Amino acid sequence: MHIPILNLKKQHELIGSAIEGAVLNTLRSGNYILGQNVETFEEKLAKATDCKYAIGVANGTDALVIALRALDIGPGCEVITPSFTFAATAEAINLVGAVPVFIDIDLNTFNLDPNLIEALVTPKTKAIIPVHLYGKPCAIDRIMEIAKRHKLHVIEDNAQALGARLNGKATGSFGDIGCLSFYPTKNLGACGDAGALTTNNLELAKRIKKLRAHGMEKRYYHDEVGYNSRLDEIQAAILNVKLDYLPQWLTKRQILARHYQTRLKDLSSHLIVPNEDFDNTSQSVHVLHQYTIRLKKPKSQTNLRDHVANQLSQNGIGSMIYYPIPLHEQKAFSYLNSVSSNFPNSNIAACEVLSLPIYPELEITDIDNVSDCLKQILTRDLSLV
Ligand SMILES: Cc1ncc(COP(=O)(O)O)c(C=O)c1O
């Protein structure tokens, strides 16, 4: 059996000729920076995210940094963000000189628990960066309510959730700014690094455009210190091709996820599957960047999750742990002196989560094989549970 966690080579076999054509056209155009491809992509992306403006940048981390800068968040400011996310979310806060303030998650959603926000707000708090982790919208409606009450900015880390919706509204369009990553493994992935910011605010859009290009609006007139963080024409050409496939890819991800739900149902005493309908016609849409299960904490010393991941791998099935160490436990953030017991759910998630293969190029039979293998491992090694 060979079912990797992701198979970008297979994706390229299916749609590669259109991508190669778009790249070749760009190479032949002689125009490589901030040209027609970027402009077209920004227009298409704005529509896809219910936003008036989309601005392409070099990667998702830069998008977060630029979003913070555009909102004048820097030294002396605190920014609330989940302790269970990819490090870039908190790195960006550090990179602008502000202090990340970690908040625990809700284990049912893996997203920040809005009930914990108000206790963390201080006079220095200037913003919240919620994450729509794994492609599931966080409680952004409640977060917006709280942010409004405390006059806080909201930057949505939408890196994993392009196309997701809450109550009919696209993630990334609730807060001041949404940040996207097109890292190759994302639901919409470039063939290299790329990212974008989305906003409905014209002034912010102008400032972001300036910041991505050395702080200049007029060439060689630098209004402020900015970045070299432009989206490449070649990557934009690729993203333009792939963006058209995104709706059908989402439908396929949802079909696969529904099949996992059916096949894993009778294992519910050992594992927890995402509690969702996975229907893209409903008002709230999870885009399944990851299909992440939890393997319940074992009574024995052996970590059941690690054991299962290992056994899957021996059977040719890929899986991934997003993320094995919560941010409050990472060396890079040890200077914050976080108290681990303040993040019980992040700690549990880090020990129990396992993401299974889910991507449009998979077939239903692949999901059957992964599910059967999981069942076999859990039945055989039941003494571990
Ligand atoms: C939640 C989250 N935030 C931020 C990023 C950073 O994006 P990039 O890798 O494009 O810098 C990523 C992806 O890598 C991510 O998953």
The ligand as an SDF file (V2000), in Angstrom:
LIG
                    3D

 16 16  0  0  0  0  0  0  0  0999 V2000
   -1.8140   28.6310   10.4530 C   0  0  0  0  0  0  0  0  0  0  0  0
   -0.6590   29.1100    9.6230 C   0  0  0  0  0  0  0  0  0  0  0  0
   -0.2400   30.3780    9.7590 N   0  0  0  0  0  0  0  0  0  0  0  0
    0.7730   30.8720    9.0390 C   0  0  0  0  0  0  0  0  0  0  0  0
    1.4180   30.0990    8.1020 C   0  0  0  0  0  0  0  0  0  0  0  0
    2.6060   30.6740    7.4060 C   0  0  0  0  0  0  0  0  0  0  0  0
    2.5440   30.6130    6.0240 O   0  0  0  0  0  0  0  0  0  0  0  0
    3.8760   30.5050    5.1400 P   0  0  0  0  0  0  0  0  0  0  0  0
    4.4430   29.1480    5.3270 O   0  0  0  0  0  0  0  0  0  0  0  0
    3.3600   30.7370    3.7500 O   0  0  0  0  0  0  0  0  0  0  0  0
    4.7950   31.5850    5.5890 O   0  0  0  0  0  0  0  0  0  0  0  0
    0.9930   28.7700    7.8910 C   0  0  0  0  0  0  0  0  0  0  0  0
    1.5580   27.8770    6.8740 C   0  0  0  0  0  0  0  0  0  0  0  0
    2.6190   27.5000    6.7030 O   0  0  0  0  0  0  0  0  0  0  0  0
   -0.0600   28.2630    8.6830 C   0  0  0  0  0  0  0  0  0  0  0  0
   -0.4710   27.0050    8.5540 O   0  0  0  0  0  0  0  0  0  0  0  0
  1  2  1  0
  2  3  1  0
  2 15  2  0
  3  4  2  0
  4  5  1  0
  5  6  1  0
  5 12  2  0
  6  7  1  0
  7  8  1  0
  8  9  2  0
  8 10  1  0
  8 11  1  0
 12 13  1  0
 12 15  1  0
 13 14  2  0
 15 16  1  0
M  END
$$$$
